[in-house]
Amino acid sequence: MIVSEQFQQAIAGAGLPVPEVIHGDGNLYRYDPGTARAPSPDTDAILAALHALFTPDDVIELRAFPKGRKRTDAGYFDGQHWPQLAEHAARLSASGAAVYVTLNPVDPQLLSRYSNRIEGFAQATTTDKQVTRRRWLLVDIDPVRPSGTSATDAQLAAAKAKARQVYGYLNGLGWPAPLVAESGNGMHLLYGVDLPNDDEATALVKAVLIALGERFDDAQTKVDRAVFNAARICKLYGTLANKGDDTPMAPWRLSKLLQPPARAVVTPEQLQSLIPAATPVTTAAPPMRQSDGFNLEDFLTRHGLAYTADRHDGSERFKLAACPFNAEHGNGEAAIFRKASGALGFKCQHDSCSAKAWRDVRDLLDGPRPTRPQGEDTARRGETFPPLEDPDDRGTWPDPVPLPDALPPVPAFDAELLPEALRGWVMDISERMQCPPDFPAVGVITALSGLIGARAVVAPKQHDDWRVVPNLWGLIVGRPGVMKSPALGEVLKPLHRLESTEREQWQAAHEAWELDTKVAELAGKANEKQAAAVAAKDPAKARALLAPTDQPSEPTMRRYVVNDSTVEALADLLVENPWGLLVYRDEVHGLLCSMDRQGQEGARGFYLTGYDGNQGHAVDRIGRGHSYVPRVCMAMLGGIQPGKVQSYVREAVNGGAGDDGLLQRFGLAVWPDIQQDFKLVDRWPDTPAKQAAWAVFERLNGLLPATDDDPQEWRFSAEAQAIFYEWLIPFETGIRGDELHPALVSHLAKWRKLIPALALIFALVDTPDSGGVIHERELIRALAWADYLRPHAERLYAAALVPETTGAHALLAKIKGSKLCDGDGLLWESFTPRLVAVKSWAGLNSVDSVRKAAELLADYGWLARETTATGSAGGRPSERYLIHPALLAGGKA
């Protein structure tokens, strides 16, 4: 058995010798990096999973099953020993064991069994009665495959598609977002619950899983109905899934926690609503509506099909005494369903019948029925698809599942992220304007970064010459009318007041300079007259009178905010303001697009340089000579609309003009949810909070560099330095992997500057007299911003990461709006991607984009895909998508 290289490095990192043969659990494992192929356990991922699933007060059981051996290794761990748990889990997984944890908190007394250690051949593990409370509902979606094998890529893809369907269905019912994980061979959706551990809760969870299984099971995937017990163990994410042998067809994979949103609880009422109320009766229920004259009860009687009828999930259910395709499938395992619309469907619980539908039942018992011809519109277009079935066959359509929101969730802003001196002012602005606090919070931090500029820098490493200038770029995303501009205008008022005061002082100084200049001119003219009079007699004296004198220098005005300036004018301003300033654009999209145009490469390069804050820039202009900006230091702030940012993101990450990292420099990018409920607030501003915040601007306005050419230099305290390294190492490791989209990696890579810069800003606000030392409190606050900003970054790049979701929403809107029709207004019953692409709708203007959108709609039941061979031999198959009948009838489905 091969021990992973990562485990070898962990041993060496702990100061232990790395032996050629490692003894573990009574077995010998020889390390051979030349033959290692399977992925290695990920200790950081394991710790991240523990933080997402548990609280520090929980006692957790770690349970492992060594590969090929009938034994169980187990141990109990408290919150203080999660690092040790992660090390044991990585070791056991590297040795070939399957590693699990209990999902729900267990009796703390169990810690006394195997306290923060692993017991080989454990004789006792957690029972259901030893779980103190139910915290998680596990929806485990597995692909159908032979036992003892890992899933193929296609099987795993089927599980992912089914997980999207389940996710979207429950999202449409109002369930909060779950933790989404890949178990290695299937998918996990973990929904937060808060239930007692009793028989009633067990029955409820079991019924929910059965209901989900009945709705979503098919021949390719199944919802595991056996994971209802309280002491259920779950794959520990970050460890290896290694069933069978590791082969190219069915490889071993690392289990992963893919989406860990903030924990939100599914209520008991939401759980209960998922369970259909079944009230069996012995006689047939009255028909709710017949479909096109077809009488189901007559059909069943005519063919001698015994049944009992009840209600199930809003439909009539006719449970058959025997399946028409296999009489051994009895006891109600096969059923016919009739919806309120009269649509009919068929379902048998056995895999051998899983592909059978209502039309198959009709064909079996009544024989094939004639089909109606295609519409004239289809014939005109020369399509060669087979005709559609009879209307009653549409009963086989399942209810469509609501599409999930295209935007990943983001956390609400926490006021504790701000220094105390700014907190009250920002939250007061948010409340009075009824806008998200994210807007003014990002605005004030960016404004302060522009005020500080390059006057102070931070050295993030202890023995390195790397220096970070704290000028930051902030971007707030929101649709028109959500108070983006007013919020930013409010936090920029202190800078405008400083600039107004500076302008008054400059005006007085400039007027005095003009007088001094005129006096110097008059003196020069007098000297010229006197020199002319003595030139013949005393040339030396004349020469002395004509010698140039020192002229008074024209005073320059310090600028704080630049709103609309050409790059050439901005360069001139930075010559006069070498320590930096803030560029503010009410709508950033215009600036971004202007720099995308051909011939604006120089302007774009200038802004890219300005993000670093410490690079010089030479400017050569025809007719205006040469100038040199010693330090291009710009903070940038602005707003943008969601539609425009999504369009720009797609261009920026798909090889467009913006694919050079300019967008990724907006480290303080936020896209908050907008509160729908409006509350009228009519009161005076919080004056003390405003004065406290404005005092910070006044104080930092007086911040001076160390010398005329060198900035102040700040460093971390010893404690803060250790915390920074503790964050930096796993961060750098994470962005060097292959699991993140390159665009998101490029964005996160800028956090090497963002985190130290935020820590320096917070130190200058909170502890300006610390002697150039940044303490752990300021760094921890900066790291909290990283946790807050990460989901916003993921939302920002979602347009590029999952573009088909946006396209699916757009295509569904076109279908619901009856836009898929011919020139006579006749609605299409089906379409090809080509027919939609020629309409050139936004986001649906290519065959590939339409196909991706249609495939996702098919996953959620809005469409059905059909592939048909062409008439010519060897021709490419044609594909079309059938539209759900309820959409054609104008229903909401």
Secondary structure, DSSP 8 states (H G I E B T S, - for coil): ----HHHHHHHHHTT----SEEEETTEEEE--TTT--S----HHHHHHHHHHH--TT--EEEEEE-TTSS--EEEEE-GGGHHHHHHHHHHHHHTT-EEEEESS-B-GGGGGTSBTS-BTT-S----GGGB-EEEEEEEEEEE---TT----HHHHHHHHHHHHHHHHHHHHTT----EEEE-SSSEEEEEEEEEESSHHHHHHHHHHHHHHHHHH--SSEEE-TT--STT-EEE-TTSEE--S---SSS--EE-EEEE-----B--HHHHHHTS-----BSS----S--BTTB-HHHHHHHTT--EEEEEETTEEEEEEEE-SS-TTSEEEEEEEEE-TTS-EEEEESSGGGTT--HHHHHHHHH---------HHHHHTT--------GGGGGG---------SS-------GGGS-HHHHHHHHHHHHHHTS-THHHHHHHHHHHHHHHTTSEEEE-STT----B----EEEEE--TTSSHHHHHHHHTHHHHHHHHHHHHHHHHHHHHHHHHHHHHHHHHHHHHHHHHHHTTT-HHHHHHHHS-------------EE-S--HHHHHHHHHH-TT-EEEEEEEHHHHHHHTTSTT-HHHHHHHHHHHHSSEEEEEEETTTEEEEEEEE-EEEEEEE-HHHHHHHHHHHHTTSTTTTSTGGG--EEE-----SS---------HHHHHHHHHHHHHHHT---SSSS--EEEEE-HHHHHHHHHHHHHHHHHHTSSSS-HHHHHHHHTHHHHHHHHHHHHHHHH-TTSSSEE-HHHHHHHHHHHHHHHHHHHHHTHHHHSHHHHHHHHHHHHHHTT--B-TT--B-SEE-HHHHHTT-BTTB-SHHHHHHHHHHHHHTTSEEEEEE--SSTT---EEEEEE-HHHHTT---
